[in-house]
Every structure is written in structure tokens, then in C-alpha cells.
């Protein structure tokens, strides 16, 4: 019997939000309710599942904006579960109440992922606004009190929250609040984050040092699961602690696709260049036949610069396309945070 495989679909129920985070990849937030209804999404998902084959399970990540601004959130979750799909939420945690947390658990939500930009109010609130850290902590406690699993998502920002002691505060907070999983991303210059260019990593040695710090902390906190959502983490040449995993945030085409609140389809939601639009196409057709999506999937042969000769390019796949596009406005060029030196092509002879 074939092993079960998972395909994740990120469905933005809105792009409205009660916060205005300075590093947000959304930019202008205007869609209070996605015009791509859940019924339409489920229909497209059914078609896509037929293409993927019987070995695949569909996971649906509900995100925004802020998902708790959708008044029909509980109905959305219930319909997804009735269709047989697992679901989990991405939220800033500030609008969670004990009743909402319990309702979501009863409807089958398997995980709530809450965004924290730091383990202290000083770091977190500098990005999200005064008092938001305490509200998010109350959200964590509401979920935990209902028996819901909670994970943290942290966006690493150069010079703001990436010093070893700052990252340690997240580990300490997670342990104190009974959170067992921490996910780490890095900031890309997209949306509002274009105004925060200093937060983006362009110094490979500095970014490598941040990844090394996460390695050290994972070893120091073996009771916490650490997930590095970055392909460059694959280039760290040291033994990996048992509790540290590298899970590239979007395995482009292979097992992930995203539908934004606008109806546009993205290979990676943090990569600003879209690959289709559900107002003019179906999800299955985009996944099967979009040329740009296919090029991203096979990007090894399209990469430029030092990635063409790098012996480990098959491992990191040229780094993160979202980082390259955010920095240079182009795809298929080396990740600006890569620390590997260029290997010259052999001389013709």
C-alpha cells in the first residue's frame, strides 16, 4: 500500500486585519470576505484531488488577514471537516476567546498557529502595536485551556528580533505557555515590508549566524520542536538535533498552493508574483499547466549566477525565490542571504 501524502492549500478567507504589522506581506488590506467562496474552493479542491490521485490527503490552512474577523468562521471550518479535509488556522491570536477556542476544537481544527515576533512585549509590540503581546498570550491560553494544540510562527527580521538572547526569549515563552512547536521564517520585501528593507537579510554570513543560533537553542531546549521554514537551512553543515526539522515553507507545486483573498493563486504566498487567477481558471488547471509554476518547480535548470555551478544546488534549490524576488524583482537569481561562494565553471579545453 502506498504511503499517504499531504497537499496543503492555503485559503485566505480575507485580507482584513485588526493590526497593521510593519513587516506584513499583504500591503493594502481591502478584502473583508474572499469572493472565492468556500463552496467554490471545495469544488476546485475535489477536481485537484482527482488529478493528484488517491494517495493524497488535502490539508486546508485558513489564513487572512485575520481569520477571526470572518463572522462565519465556525461554519467554514465545519464544512471543511464535513468534506473530509483536515484544517488548521493562522492567526495573530488577539481576537481569540475561550468560547471561540472551544468551538473550533469541537469542529475539528487540528492546530492553531499564532504569530509572535518576539518572546517579550518590547520586541513583539514594536511591530504589532502596544498591548498586542499580552492579547496574543491570552489567545494562546484560551486555545490551550480548550485543549487545542498551539504552535508559534515567528518572522525573523535582521536587527530587530534575531539576536540569540532575543530568540531565546521565544523559547522561554513557549516553554512557559506549554507551546511545543516553533516555526521560523524570515522577512521578505513584499507588501508593507517593502518599507522595511533593513529587516531583510542580504548578508549571508549574518543569516548563517542566525540559523546557527537556532541550532544551538534547539539543542538547549530538546523538549521544544523547532521548524526552520527556509531552504538555506539545508546548507548548515553540522549534525541536526532530533527536535529540529527543516520544512521549506512552500514546496512549490509539489505539495502546496495558495489562494489569496483576491482570488489570485500563488506558488508561495510570500512570493509576490502570482501564477493564476480563480476568476479565469480552475485550481487544478493552474497546478497542471501554468508555465511559470512549472518553471519554479524545475528551477534548478533556470537558476542564474553562482547557483549554476553550486554543487549543493540540488539540496537548497537556489534558496528562496521569494527572497530573490523581493530583493531584486526577478526570479531565478541567487538568494541574497546565501553565504556560499561562487565556484567558477571549468575552463574550456
C-alpha positions in Angstrom: 0.0 0.0 0.0 1.3 3.5 -0.9 2.1 5.9 1.9 -0.3 8.7 2.3 0.8 12.1 1.1 -0.4 15.6 2.1 -1.1 18.5 -0.2 -1.6 21.9 1.6 -3.9 24.6 0.3 -3.7 28.0 1.9 -7.0 29.7 1.6 -7.2 33.3 2.6 -10.7 34.0 3.9 -10.0 37.7 3.9 -7.2 40.2 3.9 -8.8 42.4 6.5 -6.9 42.7 9.8 -7.2 44.3 13.2 -3.5 45.0 13.3 -1.1 46.8 11.0 2.2 45.0 11.3 5.1 46.9 9.8 6.5 43.7 8.1 3.2 42.4 6.7 3.5 40.9 3.2 -0.1 41.8 2.3 0.2 45.5 1.8 -3.1 47.3 1.4 -5.9 45.3 3.1 -9.3 45.8 1.5 -11.0 42.4 1.1 -13.2 41.8 4.1 -14.5 38.5 2.7 -12.9 36.5 -0.1 -15.1 36.5 -3.2 -13.9 32.9 -3.9 -16.4 31.2 -1.7 -15.7 28.1 0.3 -18.1 26.1 -1.9 -16.1 27.2 -5.0 -12.9 26.2 -3.2 -14.2 22.8 -2.3 -15.2 22.2 -5.8 -11.8 23.1 -7.1 -10.1 21.0 -4.5 -12.2 18.0 -5.5 -11.0 18.4 -9.1 -7.4 18.9 -7.9 -7.6 15.8 -5.8 -8.6 13.7 -8.8 -5.5 15.0 -10.5 -3.3 14.3 -7.6 -4.6 10.8 -7.1 -6.0 8.7 -4.3 -2.8 8.7 -2.2 -3.2 12.4 -1.3 -4.9 14.0 1.6 -5.8 17.7 1.4 -4.9 20.0 4.3 -6.5 23.4 4.3 -4.7 26.3 6.1 -7.2 29.1 6.8 -5.5 32.4 6.9 -6.1 36.1 6.4 -5.8 39.0 7.1 -7.1 37.8 10.4 -9.4 34.8 10.2 -11.3 35.8 13.4 -12.8 38.8 11.5 -14.8 36.4 9.5 -18.2 36.1 11.3 -18.9 32.7 9.6 -15.5 31.2 10.5 -17.1 28.4 12.5 -19.3 27.5 9.6 -16.3 27.4 7.2 -14.4 25.1 9.5 -17.5 22.8 9.9 -17.9 22.5 6.1 -14.3 21.7 5.6 -14.4 18.9 8.2 -17.6 17.5 6.6 -15.7 17.3 3.3 -13.1 15.2 5.0 -10.2 17.7 4.9 -8.0 18.5 7.9 -7.7 22.1 8.7 -5.7 24.5 10.9 -5.6 28.2 11.4 -3.1 31.0 11.2 -4.0 33.9 13.4 -2.5 36.8 15.4 -4.2 35.4 18.4 -5.6 38.7 19.7 -9.3 38.0 19.0 -9.4 34.5 20.5 -11.8 33.9 23.4 -12.2 30.7 25.4 -15.6 30.1 23.7 -14.2 30.5 20.2 -11.3 28.3 21.0 -13.6 25.5 22.3 -15.9 25.9 19.3 -13.1 25.4 16.9 -11.8 22.4 18.7 -15.3 20.8 18.7 -15.4 21.4 14.9 -12.2 19.6 14.3 -9.5 22.2 14.0 -6.2 20.3 14.5 -3.8 23.2 15.2 -3.8 26.9 15.8 -0.6 28.7 14.7 -0.2 32.1 16.4 2.2 34.8 15.1 4.8 36.1 17.6 7.6 38.5 16.6 9.3 38.1 19.9 9.1 36.5 23.3 8.6 39.7 25.1 6.2 42.6 24.8 9.0 45.0 23.9 10.0 43.1 20.8 6.6 41.9 19.7 4.7 45.2 20.3 7.3 47.2 18.3 6.0 45.5 15.2 2.3 45.0 16.1 1.4 47.8 18.4 1.2 48.4 22.1 -0.6 45.7 24.2 -0.7 43.2 21.4 1.7 40.8 23.0 -0.5 40.4 26.1 -3.5 39.9 23.9 -1.8 37.2 21.9 -0.7 35.4 25.1 -4.3 35.4 26.2 -5.2 33.9 22.9 -2.6 31.1 23.5 -4.1 30.5 26.9 -7.6 30.4 25.5 -6.6 27.7 23.0 -4.6 25.8 25.5 -7.4 25.9 28.0 -9.7 24.4 25.4 -7.3 21.6 24.8 -6.2 22.9 21.4 -2.6 22.4 20.1 -0.8 25.7 19.6 2.3 26.5 17.5 4.2 29.7 17.2 5.2 31.4 13.9 8.0 33.9 14.0 9.3 36.1 11.2 13.0 36.8 11.7 13.9 40.4 11.0 17.5 41.4 10.7 18.5 43.7 13.6 15.1 43.6 15.3 14.5 40.1 16.8 17.3 37.9 15.6 20.0 38.2 18.4 20.5 34.9 20.3 19.1 36.3 23.5 16.0 37.7 21.7 15.3 34.3 20.1 15.9 32.6 23.4 13.0 34.7 24.9 10.7 33.0 22.4 11.9 29.6 23.5 11.4 30.5 27.2 7.9 32.0 26.5 6.9 28.8 24.6 8.1 26.5 27.3 6.3 28.6 30.0 3.0 28.7 28.0 3.0 25.0 27.1 3.7 25.5 23.4 5.8 22.7 21.9 6.4 23.8 18.3 8.1 26.9 17.0 8.2 27.8 13.3 10.8 30.3 12.0 10.6 32.2 8.7 12.5 35.3 7.5 11.1 38.6 6.3 10.8 39.2 2.6 10.4 42.7 1.0 6.8 42.3 -0.1 3.7 44.4 0.7 4.3 46.7 3.7 7.7 45.0 4.2 9.0 46.9 1.2 9.1 49.9 3.5 11.3 47.9 6.0 14.2 46.9 3.7 16.6 47.0 6.6 14.8 43.9 8.1 15.6 41.8 5.0 18.7 39.6 5.0 21.3 40.5 2.4 24.4 39.4 4.3 24.8 35.7 4.0 27.2 35.3 6.9 24.9 37.1 9.2 21.9 35.0 8.2 24.0 31.9 8.7 24.8 33.0 12.2 21.1 33.4 12.9 20.5 29.8 11.7 23.4 28.6 13.8 21.8 30.3 16.9 18.6 28.4 16.2 20.6 25.1 16.0 22.2 25.9 19.4 18.8 26.7 21.0 17.2 23.6 19.6 20.0 21.6 21.3 19.4 23.5 24.5 15.6 23.1 24.5 15.1 19.4 23.5 11.5 19.5 24.7 10.5 22.0 22.0 10.1 21.2 18.3 11.9 23.7 16.1 10.8 24.0 12.4 13.0 26.1 10.1 11.0 27.2 7.2 13.9 28.2 5.0 15.8 26.3 2.3 19.1 27.8 3.2 18.9 26.0 6.5 19.7 22.8 4.5 23.2 24.3 3.9 24.2 24.2 7.6 27.0 21.7 7.8 26.6 20.3 11.3 24.6 17.4 12.9 20.9 18.2 13.2 19.3 17.9 16.7 16.5 15.4 16.8 13.9 18.1 17.6 14.9 20.4 14.7 13.4 20.0 11.3 13.8 21.9 8.0 10.4 22.2 6.4 10.6 24.6 3.4 7.6 26.8 3.8 6.2 26.1 0.3 7.3 23.1 -1.6 6.5 24.9 -4.8 4.0 22.8 -6.8 4.9 19.6 -5.1 2.6 19.8 -2.2 1.4 23.4 -1.7 -0.5 26.1 -3.4 -2.1 29.3 -2.1 -5.3 31.2 -3.0 -5.3 34.8 -1.9 -8.3 36.8 -0.8 -8.3 38.5 -4.2 -8.7 35.1 -6.0 -5.2 35.1 -7.3 -3.2 31.9 -7.0 0.4 31.9 -5.7 3.1 29.2 -5.7 4.2 30.7 -2.4 2.1 33.3 -0.6 5.2 35.3 0.3 6.2 35.4 -3.3 4.5 38.4 -4.8 4.3 37.1 -8.4 1.1 35.2 -8.9 0.7 32.2 -11.2 -3.1 32.3 -11.9 -6.5 33.6 -11.0 -9.6 31.7 -10.0 -11.8 34.2 -11.7 -10.5 33.0 -15.0 -9.2 29.5 -14.4 -9.5 26.5 -12.1 -7.1 25.5 -9.4 -6.4 22.1 -11.0 -5.7 23.6 -14.4 -3.3 26.2 -12.9 -1.5 23.5 -11.0 -1.2 21.3 -14.0 -0.5 23.7 -16.9 0.8 27.1 -15.6 4.2 27.6 -17.3 5.7 29.8 -14.6 4.7 27.4 -11.8 6.3 24.6 -13.7 9.5 26.7 -14.1 9.5 27.4 -10.4 9.2 23.6 -9.8 12.1 22.9 -12.1 14.1 26.0 -11.2 17.4 24.2 -10.9 17.8 24.5 -14.7 16.7 28.2 -14.8 18.9 29.5 -11.9 21.5 32.1 -12.7 24.8 33.3 -11.3 26.6 31.2 -8.7 23.7 28.8 -8.4 24.5 27.4 -11.9 27.7 25.8 -10.7 27.0 25.3 -7.0 27.4 21.6 -6.1 24.7 21.6 -3.5 22.0 23.5 -5.6 20.0 20.3 -5.7 19.7 20.5 -1.9 18.7 24.1 -1.4 17.2 24.6 -4.9 18.8 28.0 -5.2 17.4 29.3 -1.9 14.2 31.1 -1.6 12.6 32.6 -4.7 10.5 35.0 -2.5 13.7 36.4 -1.1 15.3 36.9 -4.6 12.1 38.4 -6.0 11.6 40.7 -3.0 15.2 42.0 -3.2 15.8 42.2 -7.0 12.3 42.0 -8.6 13.5 38.9 -10.5 13.2 35.2 -10.2 15.9 32.5 -10.6 18.8 34.5 -9.2 20.7 33.6 -6.1 19.1 34.1 -2.8 20.5 37.3 -1.3 21.1 35.6 2.1 23.2 32.7 0.6 26.7 32.6 2.1 28.1 30.1 -0.4 30.9 31.4 -2.7 30.7 31.1 -6.5 32.5 28.1 -8.0 33.9 29.0 -11.4 33.0 27.0 -14.4 35.8 24.7 -15.7 37.9 26.3 -18.5 37.1 25.1 -21.9 39.8 22.9 -23.4 
